[in-house]
Amino acid sequence: QVQLVESGGGLVQPGGSLRLSCAASGSILSINAMIWYRQAPGKERELVAAITSGGSTNYADSVKGRFTISRDNAKNTVYLQMNSLKPEDTAVYYCNAYIRTRVAGTSGYWGQGTQVTVSS
């Protein structure tokens, strides 16, 4: 069984920073793409940033230049450094990863989400 556990969310003032973490655990053979999504109240879930196993990254236009995604393959962990936060960044942030296990092959897994609130 695979689990993704996110941490690092919270309340921050506009212009502030937060660093989210998502750690994968279980019977993992390898992890392909690791992705951060977010969902604001009344809106659809949207992709924020993605990183491949080789380190290639992709960002939503709304966060380019402010957010940085990175990963530590030895720790099976992906990070999202969020700077210059805006009220419109307020959302529940979810981690998604494509993980290969011996039993299930390659499947997508989701974390439980972590709340980020940007407000003065």
N, C-alpha and C positions, 0 to 999 in steps of 0.2 A: 504494500500500500504506500502511496506517495502523499505527502502533505506539503502544502505551501503555507508558510506563516509570515504575515506581513507585520511590520512594526514601524514606528517613527511618526505616525500621524499626530495631529493635535491642533491647537489654536495658535495662530500667529498673526501679527499685525501686517498690514500691507507693506510691501517692501522687504519683509523678513524672509528667512530661509528655513527649510526643513529638509531632512534627509530620510527617505523611506528605505526600508530594507525588506527583502523577501527571501526567506531561506527555504530551500527544498530539502526534504528528508525522506528516507525510505529506501526501498530496494532499487536504487537508481543506477543504470548502466551509463547513460549519457543524457545531457540536456542540450537541446537544439536552441531554438529561439526563446528568449525570455522577454516578456512584454508587460508594460504598464498600461492599464486602461483607467478611465475615471467615469463616474456617473454622477451628475448633479441632479438635484431634485427636479422632477418633471422633464428630464432630458434623457436621450438615449446614451448608452455607454459608448465612449469614444476612445480610440487609441491615442495614447499620449506619447509613448516612446517604445522602441523595440531595439533589441541587440541580438545579433546572431552568435553562434558559438565561436566564430572567428573574430568577433569584436566589431563588426559593421553595425552602424546605428542608423536609426530613422526616427524623425520627430514630427509631431503635429506642428503645423505652422504657428499655432497659437503659443507654443512653448519654446520654439527655436531661440537660442541665445540666452535662455533663462534656466532651462532644465538640462541636466546631463545624466544619461543612463550609463551604468557601468556594471561589470560583473566580476566576481571572484570564482573562477571555475573550481578551485580547490575546495571552496566552502559551499559550492552549489547555491550561491547567493547573488541576487541582482539588487542594485541600488538605484535610487532616483534622487539626485541632488536637485532641489528646487530653490532657486534664488529669485529675488525680485518678485515675490508672490503678489498676486492681485486678488481682489475679492472674487473675480470670476473663475479663479482656480479652485474655489470651494467645491468639494465633491468627495464621494467615497472613491478611494483609489484601490484598484484591484491588480494583483499580480497574476499573470498567465504564463505558463511555460509548457513547452512540448518536450516531454520526457520519455526516454526509452527505458523500459523495464524488461526483465527476462520473461515475465508472465504475460504482460499486456502489449508488448511491442511499444510503438510510439503513440502516445495519446496526449491530449491537452488537459492540463490541470489548472484549477483556479484556487486562489487564496480566498480568505473570508472577507477581505476588504479592510481598509483603515481610513478613518475620517480625517480629512484635512479641511480646516475652516480658517479662512483668511478674513479677518474683521478687526476693526479698531474699537 
